[in-house]
Amino acid sequence: MDCVFCKIIAGEIPSPRLYEDEKMIVIRDIDPRAKLHFLCIPKLHFPYLPTQDEQKIEYVNHCLTTIPKIATELGLSNGYRLVINQGADAGQSVAHLHIHILGGQELSWPQL
């Protein structure tokens, strides 16, 4: 597979891990859009939000329940925003589902 996130998970591309467990990692985004911008990446490769696969749903659920538990450690005690881009029109640049975690400042709503 030629997936940059899979290579980071496998250790083929170095990226400091701010959090890791058996199902996910959290790293800093290399193109931050907020003072604090992290990526939560499931260790199971799939490009889009699952619709029928229970294993994928379990990984997404794990990410969404773990992020609040580690938010303070990431410096996000005053709030944060979660973003999941799905497809090219939404700005998804890596076809491996990931959750953007943004915070560390007051966030405005983007003008579309």
Secondary structure, 3 states (H helix, E strand, C coil): CCCHHHHHHHCCCCCCCCEECCCEEEEECCCCCCCEEEEEEECCCCCCCCCCCHHHHHHHHHHHHHHHHHCCCCCCCCCEEEECCCCHHHCCCCCCCCEEEEECCCCCCCCC
